[in-house]
Amino acid sequence: MGNIGATEIVIIVFILVLLFGGKKIPELAKGIGEGIRSFKKGMKGDETDETKK
């Protein structure tokens, strides 16, 4: 697939800003971060007592 250089990253970020707008990108990043955190927590088995009943 090859290495991604700085030029490619700049182009991808520019396209994301055009598609979603500057205000939506932090919200998207926050949602992705929360999803990853939730996934990791689920994989560890740190679920609440509700699932153990």
MARGUPA-134581 format. One record per residue: residue number from 0; residue in three letters; x, y, z of N, C-alpha, C in turn. Coordinates in Angstrom, 2 decimals, always signed. Each point is the difference from the previous one (the first is absolute). Example, Ala and Ser with C-alpha at 12.3 -4.5 7.8 and 13.67 -1.06 7.14 Angstrom:
<nodes>
> nr, rest, nx, ny, nz, cax, cay, caz, cx, cy, cz
> 0, ALA, +13.19, -5.69, +7.80, -0.89, +1.19, +0.00, +0.90, +1.20, +0.00;
> 1, SER, -0.35, +1.05, -0.72, +0.82, +1.19, +0.06, -0.77, +1.09, +0.73;
</nodes>
This chain:
<nodes>
> nr, rest, nx, ny, nz, cax, cay, caz, cx, cy, cz
> 0, MET, +0.83, -1.19, +0.00, -0.83, +1.19, +0.00, +0.87, +1.25, +0.00;
> 1, GLY, +1.15, -0.08, +0.61, +0.92, +1.12, -0.04, -0.11, +0.89, +1.22;
> 2, ASN, +0.97, +0.87, +0.11, +0.03, +0.94, +1.12, -0.82, +1.23, -0.34;
> 3, ILE, -0.64, +0.55, +1.01, -0.76, +1.23, -0.18, +0.89, +1.15, +0.43;
> 4, GLY, +0.21, +0.94, -0.90, +0.87, +1.14, +0.27, -0.79, +1.19, +0.51;
> 5, ALA, +0.72, +1.06, +0.26, -0.60, +1.22, +0.52, -0.99, +0.61, -0.99;
> 6, THR, +0.32, -0.06, -1.28, -0.89, +0.57, -1.02, -1.34, -0.72, -0.02;
> 7, GLU, +0.02, -1.31, +0.11, -1.23, -0.77, -0.01, -0.85, +0.30, +1.23;
> 8, ILE, +0.65, +0.15, +1.16, -0.73, +0.31, +1.23, -0.67, +1.37, -0.11;
> 9, VAL, +0.71, +0.97, -0.55, -0.57, +1.34, -0.18, -1.20, -0.05, -0.92;
> 10, ILE, +0.08, -0.76, -1.07, -1.12, -0.12, -0.94, -1.19, -0.66, +0.67;
> 11, ILE, +0.23, -1.05, +0.78, -1.10, -0.69, +0.70, -0.67, +0.94, +1.00;
> 12, VAL, +0.79, +0.74, +0.77, -0.57, +0.94, +0.97, -0.80, +1.08, -0.71;
> 13, PHE, +0.51, +0.50, -1.11, -0.71, +1.02, -0.76, -1.35, -0.52, -0.50;
> 14, ILE, -0.03, -1.22, -0.49, -1.25, -0.59, -0.48, -0.98, -0.19, +1.15;
> 15, LEU, +0.50, -0.44, +1.16, -0.87, -0.17, +1.17, -0.61, +1.33, +0.43;
> 16, VAL, +0.79, +1.05, -0.02, -0.52, +1.33, +0.37, -1.04, +0.44, -1.00;
> 17, LEU, +0.21, -0.27, -1.27, -1.00, +0.37, -1.01, -1.30, -0.79, +0.17;
> 18, LEU, +0.12, -1.29, +0.32, -1.19, -0.84, +0.12, -0.79, +0.28, +1.27;
> 19, PHE, +0.68, +0.10, +1.13, -0.69, +0.09, +1.28, -0.01, +1.39, +0.61;
> 20, GLY, +0.86, +0.88, -0.43, +0.08, +1.32, +0.60, +0.90, -0.02, +1.22;
> 21, GLY, +0.53, +1.14, +0.35, +0.94, +0.10, +1.11, -0.60, -0.32, +1.35;
> 22, LYS, -1.29, +0.25, +0.18, -0.63, -0.21, +1.30, -0.34, -1.45, +0.26;
> 23, LYS, -0.21, -0.78, -1.03, -0.41, -1.40, +0.16, +1.17, -0.93, +0.28;
> 24, ILE, +1.19, +0.35, -0.43, +1.15, -0.90, +0.15, +0.32, -0.30, +1.47;
> 25, PRO, +0.02, +0.99, +0.91, +0.24, -0.35, +1.41, -1.09, -0.91, +0.57;
> 26, GLU, -1.24, +0.20, -0.41, -1.09, -0.86, +0.46, +0.19, -1.43, -0.50;
> 27, LEU, +0.41, -0.15, -1.25, +0.26, -1.33, -0.56, +1.16, -0.68, +0.73;
> 28, ALA, +1.06, +0.75, +0.27, +1.15, -0.57, +0.70, -0.38, -0.42, +1.42;
> 29, LYS, -0.83, +0.79, +0.66, -0.45, -0.35, +1.36, -0.83, -1.27, -0.04;
> 30, GLY, -0.88, -0.12, -0.96, -0.83, -1.19, -0.13, +0.82, -1.24, -0.29;
> 31, ILE, +1.01, +0.13, -0.84, +0.88, -1.13, -0.31, +0.79, -0.40, +1.25;
> 32, GLY, +0.50, +0.98, +0.74, +0.75, -0.29, +1.22, -0.84, -0.70, +1.04;
> 33, GLU, -1.25, +0.44, +0.17, -0.89, -0.66, +0.95, -0.33, -1.42, -0.44;
> 34, GLY, -0.15, -0.19, -1.29, -0.28, -1.35, -0.51, +1.17, -0.95, +0.23;
> 35, ILE, +1.20, +0.49, -0.25, +1.19, -0.83, +0.22, +0.15, -0.32, +1.48;
> 36, ARG, -0.22, +0.99, +0.86, +0.10, -0.21, +1.45, -1.01, -1.03, +0.47;
> 37, SER, -1.21, +0.11, -0.52, -1.05, -0.96, +0.36, +0.33, -1.40, -0.48;
> 38, PHE, +0.55, -0.10, -1.19, +0.39, -1.29, -0.56, +1.09, -0.65, +0.84;
> 39, LYS, +1.02, +0.78, +0.37, +1.08, -0.54, +0.82, -0.52, -0.45, +1.36;
> 40, LYS, -0.89, +0.79, +0.58, -0.57, -0.35, +1.29, -0.79, -1.30, -0.12;
> 41, GLY, -0.73, -0.17, -1.06, -0.76, -1.22, -0.22, +0.89, -1.21, -0.21;
> 42, MET, +1.12, +0.19, -0.68, +0.93, -1.10, -0.23, +0.68, -0.46, +1.28;
> 43, LYS, +0.22, +0.93, +0.93, +0.62, -0.34, +1.27, -0.97, -0.72, +0.92;
> 44, GLY, -1.28, +0.17, -0.24, -1.00, -0.64, +0.85, -0.36, +0.88, +1.18;
> 45, ASP, +0.25, +1.29, -0.08, -0.31, +0.92, +1.08, -1.44, +0.50, -0.10;
> 46, GLU, -0.90, -0.89, -0.29, -1.39, +0.39, -0.12, -0.60, +0.22, +1.39;
> 47, THR, -1.11, +0.66, +0.04, -0.65, +0.26, +1.27, -0.65, -1.27, +0.53;
> 48, ASP, -0.50, +0.05, +1.21, -0.62, -1.17, +0.63, -1.28, -0.43, -0.70;
> 49, GLU, -0.57, +0.88, -0.81, -1.25, -0.32, -0.70, +0.20, -1.19, -0.94;
> 50, THR, +1.15, -0.12, -0.61, +0.23, -1.09, -0.94, +0.32, -1.32, +0.71;
> 51, LYS, +0.36, +0.07, +1.28, +0.36, -1.19, +0.75, -1.21, -0.70, +0.63;
> 52, LYS, -1.16, +0.64, -0.05, -1.21, -0.56, +0.62, -0.50, -1.21, -0.71;
</nodes>
